[in-house]
Amino acid sequence: MHRAVVAAVVALAAPLWASPAASPAPRVEVPPCPSATDAPDVARLVERTQALLQGRTSTGTMVMTITTPQWTRTLKLQTWAKGEELALLRVVEGGPRETGMMTLKRDKQLWNWLPRAARVMKLPSGMLGDSWMGSDFTNDDLVRGNSLADDFVATVKGTVDVQGKRAWQVSLVPKPSAAVVWGRVELLIDRSTCLPIEQRFFDEDDKLTRRLELSDFKRIGWRDFPTRMTIHPAEPGRQTTIVYQDIAFDIDITDDTFSLHRLQQGR
């Protein structure tokens, strides 16, 4: 899964929206927005997008709303992430069965803490395609962390109108060596701000399977970050929306946060 979506799923934090001290200077140089050209340097444009969406670490609190034709469920999550290999999610508010549940990711493996049973369950590979907590994210989404810059060949196909904005239409085709589940991805980037506003995911038959909308950008340290992300799957009447209540990047998080020992203690 792409880092934009992983950031949505695995980004506990103090309320630090406007505090530059919470996020130090970027670890990589962010290229300026090439808004004046119809044919931007696409590699630099994709690198810029990736730098904005991912930090060395991230901690946050977010509300996930899952909507289906039959029901709607809202969960409040605390999340910790470190690089692409370590992530922890805790359900702090939800239904009686969900509250207190935790999901730990370590590299390519996932474990769930089930508070009602007071036990840890490792997810077998056959369950990676199952829905995470009934949402439009899968367990596999938590495991994968593809790099927009490293795992895809990018080209600018032109400009399109989307969400009332004029956007570059960037086509991302997986490199042969990349472990990517998509046939291709489209990244739509607002020409006036250079901010990503939508991703479109296509299967190997080039059929659109889901869209990820990015909106409500807020200034967090040096970066503009989308605090609202909505996934629209192909199935009518379904969507999953994440709204960040707070998030911080590049905060010191110890590796012990992501230990199985702590997960087994339910904390």
C-alpha positions as CSV (number, residue, x, y, z in Angstrom):
1,M,0.0,0.0,0.0
2,H,1.2,3.5,-0.7
3,R,2.6,5.7,2.0
4,A,-0.2,8.2,1.8
5,V,-2.7,5.5,2.9
6,V,-0.3,4.0,5.4
7,A,0.1,7.5,6.9
8,A,-3.7,7.6,7.3
9,V,-3.8,4.2,9.0
10,V,-0.7,4.3,11.1
11,A,0.1,8.0,11.8
12,L,-1.2,9.4,19.9
13,A,0.0,12.8,19.9
14,A,-0.3,16.1,21.8
15,P,-2.5,18.6,20.0
16,L,0.3,20.1,17.9
17,W,-1.4,21.4,14.8
18,A,0.3,24.7,14.6
19,S,3.4,24.2,16.7
20,P,6.6,24.4,14.6
21,A,8.6,23.1,17.6
22,A,6.7,19.8,17.4
23,S,8.2,18.9,14.0
24,P,11.8,19.8,13.3
25,A,13.1,20.8,9.9
26,P,12.6,18.3,7.2
27,R,15.1,15.5,6.9
28,V,15.1,15.9,3.1
29,E,14.9,19.0,1.0
30,V,11.4,19.6,-0.3
31,P,11.6,20.8,-3.9
32,P,9.7,24.0,-4.8
33,C,6.3,23.6,-6.5
34,P,6.7,23.7,-10.3
35,S,3.3,25.2,-10.8
36,A,4.3,27.4,-13.8
37,T,5.0,24.5,-16.1
38,D,2.8,22.0,-17.9
39,A,5.6,19.4,-17.9
40,P,7.1,19.4,-14.4
41,D,10.0,17.2,-13.4
42,V,7.8,14.2,-12.4
43,A,10.4,12.5,-10.3
44,R,10.9,15.6,-8.2
45,L,7.1,16.1,-8.0
46,V,6.5,12.6,-6.7
47,E,9.4,12.9,-4.2
48,R,8.0,16.2,-3.0
49,T,4.6,14.5,-2.4
50,Q,6.1,11.6,-0.5
51,A,8.2,14.0,1.7
52,L,5.0,15.9,2.7
53,L,3.0,12.8,3.6
54,Q,5.5,10.8,5.7
55,G,7.8,11.6,8.6
56,R,10.6,9.6,10.3
57,T,8.0,8.9,13.0
58,S,4.4,9.9,13.6
59,T,1.9,9.8,16.4
60,G,-1.7,10.8,16.2
61,T,-5.3,10.6,17.3
62,M,-7.9,10.1,14.6
63,V,-11.6,9.2,14.2
64,M,-12.5,6.5,11.6
65,T,-16.0,6.4,10.3
66,I,-17.0,3.3,8.3
67,T,-20.2,3.6,6.2
68,T,-22.0,0.7,4.5
69,P,-25.5,0.4,3.1
70,Q,-26.5,-1.5,6.2
71,W,-24.7,0.3,9.1
72,T,-22.3,3.0,10.2
73,R,-19.6,2.6,12.8
74,T,-17.2,5.2,14.4
75,L,-13.9,4.3,16.1
76,K,-11.4,6.6,17.8
77,L,-7.9,5.5,17.3
78,Q,-4.5,6.3,18.8
79,T,-1.6,5.5,16.5
80,W,2.2,5.3,16.6
81,A,4.4,4.6,13.6
82,K,8.2,4.4,13.1
83,G,9.5,4.2,9.6
84,E,7.8,1.6,7.3
85,E,8.4,-1.4,9.6
86,L,6.8,-0.5,12.9
87,A,3.2,0.6,13.7
88,L,0.7,0.3,16.5
89,L,-3.0,1.1,16.6
90,R,-5.2,1.2,19.6
91,V,-9.0,1.6,19.6
92,V,-9.8,4.0,22.5
93,E,-13.5,4.5,21.7
94,G,-15.8,2.2,19.9
95,G,-18.3,-0.6,20.5
96,P,-17.9,-3.1,23.4
97,R,-16.0,-5.6,21.2
98,E,-13.6,-3.0,19.6
99,T,-12.6,-0.7,22.5
100,G,-9.1,-1.7,23.8
101,M,-8.2,-3.7,20.7
102,M,-4.7,-3.2,19.3
103,T,-3.0,-4.1,16.1
104,L,0.8,-4.3,16.0
105,K,2.8,-4.3,12.8
106,R,6.4,-5.4,12.8
107,D,7.8,-5.6,9.3
108,K,5.6,-8.0,7.3
109,Q,3.8,-9.5,10.3
110,L,0.6,-8.5,12.2
111,W,-0.7,-9.3,15.7
112,N,-4.0,-8.3,17.3
113,W,-4.6,-7.9,21.1
114,L,-8.1,-9.0,21.9
115,P,-9.0,-7.5,25.3
116,R,-12.2,-9.6,25.9
117,A,-10.2,-12.8,25.5
118,A,-7.0,-11.2,27.1
119,R,-4.8,-12.8,24.4
120,V,-2.7,-12.0,21.4
121,M,-3.5,-13.5,18.0
122,K,-1.0,-13.5,15.1
123,L,-2.8,-13.1,11.8
124,P,-2.0,-15.9,9.3
125,S,-1.1,-14.9,5.8
126,G,-4.5,-16.1,4.6
127,M,-6.2,-13.3,6.5
128,L,-4.2,-10.4,5.1
129,G,-6.8,-9.7,2.5
130,D,-9.6,-9.4,5.1
131,S,-11.0,-6.1,6.2
132,W,-9.4,-4.4,9.1
133,M,-12.2,-3.7,11.7
134,G,-14.8,-3.8,9.0
135,S,-13.3,-0.8,7.2
136,D,-12.3,-0.4,3.6
137,F,-8.6,-0.9,4.7
138,T,-7.4,-4.5,4.7
139,N,-4.9,-6.2,7.0
140,D,-2.6,-6.3,4.0
141,D,-2.7,-2.5,3.8
142,L,-1.1,-2.4,7.2
143,V,1.7,-4.7,6.1
144,R,2.6,-3.2,2.8
145,G,4.4,0.2,2.5
146,N,5.3,0.9,-1.1
147,S,7.3,3.9,-1.9
148,L,5.9,6.2,-4.6
149,A,9.3,7.3,-5.6
150,D,11.2,4.0,-5.5
151,D,8.6,1.4,-6.5
152,F,6.9,3.1,-9.5
153,V,7.7,4.6,-12.8
154,A,6.0,8.0,-13.0
155,T,4.8,10.0,-16.0
156,V,2.6,13.1,-16.3
157,K,-0.3,12.4,-18.5
158,G,-1.6,15.9,-18.5
159,T,-4.0,18.0,-16.4
160,V,-7.5,17.3,-15.3
161,D,-10.2,19.1,-13.2
162,V,-10.9,17.4,-9.9
163,Q,-12.6,18.7,-6.7
164,G,-12.9,22.1,-8.4
165,K,-9.1,22.3,-8.9
166,R,-6.8,22.0,-11.9
167,A,-4.5,19.0,-11.2
168,W,-1.6,17.2,-12.8
169,Q,-2.5,13.6,-13.6
170,V,0.5,11.5,-12.7
171,S,0.5,7.8,-13.8
172,L,2.4,5.4,-11.6
173,V,3.2,2.0,-13.0
174,P,4.9,-0.6,-10.7
175,K,8.5,-1.5,-11.4
176,P,8.9,-5.2,-12.2
177,S,10.8,-5.8,-9.0
178,A,8.3,-4.0,-6.8
179,A,5.9,-6.0,-4.5
180,V,2.8,-4.0,-5.5
181,V,-0.8,-5.3,-5.6
182,W,-2.0,-2.7,-8.1
183,G,-1.8,-2.7,-11.8
184,R,-1.3,1.1,-11.7
185,V,-2.0,4.2,-9.6
186,E,-3.0,7.7,-10.6
187,L,-1.9,10.5,-8.4
188,L,-3.7,13.9,-8.8
189,I,-1.7,16.9,-7.6
190,D,-3.1,20.4,-7.3
191,R,-1.2,22.6,-9.7
192,S,-1.6,25.7,-7.6
193,T,-0.3,24.2,-4.3
194,C,1.5,21.0,-5.3
195,L,-0.6,19.1,-2.8
196,P,-1.9,15.7,-3.5
197,I,-5.7,15.7,-3.6
198,E,-6.6,12.2,-4.9
199,Q,-5.2,8.7,-5.6
200,R,-6.9,6.2,-7.9
201,F,-6.1,2.5,-7.7
202,F,-6.5,0.2,-10.7
203,D,-6.2,-3.6,-10.8
204,E,-4.2,-5.6,-13.3
205,D,-7.1,-5.4,-15.7
206,D,-7.0,-1.6,-15.5
207,K,-10.3,-1.5,-13.6
208,L,-10.7,1.3,-11.0
209,T,-11.1,-0.5,-7.7
210,R,-11.0,2.4,-5.2
211,R,-10.2,6.1,-4.8
212,L,-8.5,7.9,-1.9
213,E,-9.5,11.6,-1.5
214,L,-7.2,13.9,0.6
215,S,-8.6,17.1,2.0
216,D,-8.7,19.6,4.9
217,F,-4.9,20.4,4.7
218,K,-3.4,21.9,7.9
219,R,0.0,23.3,8.5
220,I,1.9,21.0,10.8
221,G,5.5,22.1,11.4
222,W,6.9,22.6,8.0
223,R,4.5,20.4,6.1
224,D,0.9,20.8,4.8
225,F,-0.9,17.5,5.8
226,P,-4.3,16.3,4.7
227,T,-6.3,15.8,8.0
228,R,-9.2,14.2,6.2
229,M,-8.8,11.1,4.1
230,T,-11.7,9.1,2.5
231,I,-11.5,5.8,0.7
232,H,-14.3,5.1,-1.8
233,P,-14.2,1.4,-2.9
234,A,-15.9,0.1,-6.0
235,E,-18.8,-1.2,-4.0
236,P,-21.7,1.3,-4.0
237,G,-22.7,2.9,-0.7
238,R,-19.4,2.1,1.1
239,Q,-16.7,4.5,2.3
240,T,-14.2,4.9,5.1
241,T,-13.3,8.3,6.3
242,I,-10.4,9.2,8.6
243,V,-10.3,12.6,10.4
244,Y,-7.2,13.5,12.4
245,Q,-7.8,15.3,15.6
246,D,-4.1,15.7,16.1
247,I,-0.9,14.5,14.7
248,A,2.8,15.1,15.1
249,F,5.8,14.0,13.1
250,D,9.5,13.2,13.9
251,I,8.8,12.7,17.6
252,D,11.1,10.3,19.5
253,I,9.4,6.9,19.9
254,T,11.3,4.0,21.5
255,D,11.3,0.6,19.7
256,D,9.8,-0.9,22.9
257,T,6.5,0.8,22.0
258,F,6.2,-1.8,19.3
259,S,7.2,-4.9,21.3
260,L,5.2,-8.1,21.5
261,H,5.8,-8.0,25.3
262,R,3.9,-4.8,25.7
263,L,1.1,-5.9,23.3
264,Q,0.7,-9.1,25.4
265,Q,0.2,-6.9,28.5
266,G,-2.5,-5.0,26.7
267,R,-0.8,-1.7,26.8
